[in-house]
Amino acid sequence: IHEAWFDSQLLRLEQGGHQRVLADPRLLQAVLQLLGEVRHTPSSALAS
């Protein structure tokens, strides 16, 4: 992330910090589930 995003505000921690979190398959699954819910939500409901 730091290499691709030159002004990243993410902290670099010795134990990995956000890198461990981003590598956790549970995070990927949760994001995909959220995107699926948003995708199936009518746009009028999102505007409220």
Summary of the structure (lengths in Angstrom):
residues: 48
radius of gyration: 15.4
end to end distance: 33.1
largest distance: 44.6
contacts: 73
relative contact order: 0.10
helix: 54%
strand: 0%
